[in-house]
Structure formats: C-alpha cells, structure tokens
Amino acid sequence: RKAMQDLKVLAQEIRAEVTDKKNTGK
C-alpha cells in the first residue's frame, strides 16, 4: 500500500533530521 511507503519515507526524513541535530549539537 502507498501509505506504508509514505510512512517509510517519513521515518527516514525524521531520522535524518535527528541526525542533523545531533551533529550540530557536537
């Protein structure tokens, strides 16, 4: 289903954002 794909993309974007914040905090 497309919803599952959207969720996966969303999770990837959130993970990337969190990683960016961690890198900036260093």
C-alpha positions as CSV (number, residue, x, y, z in Angstrom):
1,R,0.0,0.0,0.0
2,K,1.1,3.6,-0.7
3,A,0.5,4.5,3.0
4,M,3.3,2.1,4.1
5,Q,5.7,3.7,1.6
6,D,4.8,7.2,2.8
7,L,5.4,6.1,6.4
8,K,8.8,4.7,5.5
9,V,9.8,8.0,3.8
10,L,8.5,10.0,6.8
11,A,10.6,7.8,9.2
12,Q,13.7,8.3,7.0
13,E,13.2,12.1,7.0
14,I,12.7,12.2,10.7
15,R,15.8,10.1,11.3
16,A,17.8,12.4,9.0
17,E,16.6,15.5,10.9
18,V,17.5,13.9,14.3
19,T,21.0,13.0,13.0
20,D,21.4,16.6,11.8
21,K,20.5,18.0,15.2
22,K,22.9,15.5,16.9
23,N,25.8,16.5,14.5
24,T,25.0,20.2,15.1
25,G,25.0,19.8,18.8
26,K,28.5,18.3,18.8
